[in-house]
Amino acid sequence: MSESKFSGIFQNAKTTTTEAEPPPQADRPPRAARPIGRPPGKRSDPAWKQFSLLIKKNTQREAVSLLRAKDSGLDLSGLVQDLLEAWIKKQKP
């Protein structure tokens, strides 16, 4: 049987198991653990419900463009929420 062309690939590899450890820094306080991932948003907030609706492409694009230009922190879902709340308030006697 012939030998595999990869049979000797690891023979010359160094077999060191110790990795370089950074020098201890006793003068620095330990770092606080950072939370992993993004901060929670609307999807994880139980007060918000994901809902689909159909609007015209140009209307959506123009609205998003205007919101970004204003840079007020309001996004399209926040705008729709504000508009619906105002409409609901007008409907009540």
Summary of the structure (lengths in Angstrom):
residues: 93
radius of gyration: 29.0
end to end distance: 92.2
largest distance: 92.2
contacts: 91
relative contact order: 0.05
helix: 35%
strand: 0%
